[in-house]
């Protein structure tokens, strides 16, 4: 777990069996795993009280970019 808001929504990071990082959100008892489209790794690190998730992703060149995740990512 990396972040939690006042509603109890949680964001974090999990590694799969290939040791690739993926982000997750636990919102109202519903677990959702998510990745930035085309990313090599995704890290959800914070969630605000409006439910916006903040974090970073690693592109195929190894560069990290800070972002706000949304349905379109």
Secondary structure as GFF3:
##gff-version 3
##sequence-region A 1 73
A	DSSP	beta_strand	3	4	.	.	.	ID=ss1
A	DSSP	beta_strand	10	15	.	.	.	ID=ss2
A	DSSP	beta_strand	21	27	.	.	.	ID=ss3
A	DSSP	beta_strand	30	34	.	.	.	ID=ss4
A	DSSP	beta_strand	41	47	.	.	.	ID=ss5
A	DSSP	beta_strand	53	58	.	.	.	ID=ss6
A	DSSP	beta_strand	64	69	.	.	.	ID=ss7
###
